[in-house]
Amino acid sequence: MATGHEIDVYSADKALIKEYLDKFFGKEVTVNKIIENIGVGDTSFEFKEEYDEDVDHLKGLASEAPIIKLVNLLITRAIEGRASD
């Protein structure tokens, strides 16, 4: 070779390549699916003097399954990526 480096050639069938791609990149698709499942809902906002009802509503939302799945997935990805923060 012109660079002086040897090239190792490997082959694999399509299913094996897809398996490895899903293993390393499939989790990003999972995050997108979870975000889609959460849904946007009503995006209109209004100012309220009383926040107690809003806090209770947010606590209820925090315990819903899609939110829990998203947070767990983000934490897992951070651990796998050896995030320091």
N, C-alpha and C positions, 0 to 999 in steps of 0.2 A: 504494500500500500504506500501511497505517497506520504502519509503521515507517520508511517512506521508502526502504527498500532494494528493489532490483529482484530478481526471482527468475528465474534461468535454468533452464529445463526441458530435460532431456535424456531420451532414450529409448534403450534397448538391448534386444536380444533376451535371452531367458533363458540361452542358452548363453554369451554374452559376460559376463553378470553372474556366472555360476558360475565362469567362467575367472578373473576377477579376484578373486573370493572365495577360490578355491583358491590363487591366487598369493600372496595376503596372509595368509590364515588356514589354509591347508591344511597348513602345516608343523607346526602344533600337533597335528593329527590324526596326522601321521607320527610324532611323538614318542610319542604314546599307543600306536600300533601297535608301535613298536619295544620299548617297555616291556612290552607284552603278550607279545611274542615272546621276551623274555628269560626270562620265567617266574619264579615264586617258588621252585620246588623245595622241598626239605626246609627247613622253618622251625624245626626243633628245634635247640637249642643245648646244648652241654655244655662244661664247662671242661676244658682239656687242659694238661698241664705242658709238652708239646713243641709248639712253634709252627712248627717247620721244615716239617712236612707241610702245615700250614694255609697258610703263605706260598707254598709251591709250588702248592698248589691255587688260591689267589687269583691267582697269576701266570698260571696256565693259563686261568682265567676271564676275566682281563683281555684275553687275546688272542683271545677268541671274537668272531665277526662281529657279533652284536647289540650287544655292549658297544661295539665300535669304531664302529658306525654311530651309536649314541646319542651318544657323546662327540663324534664329528665333527659331528653335527647340532647339538649344543649350542654348539660352538665357532663353527660357521657362523652360527647365529642370533645369537650374541653379536657377531660381526663385523658382520653386517647391521644389527643394532640399535645399532651404534657404542658398545658397552659399554666402560666405562672401566676396569673391574676384571676 
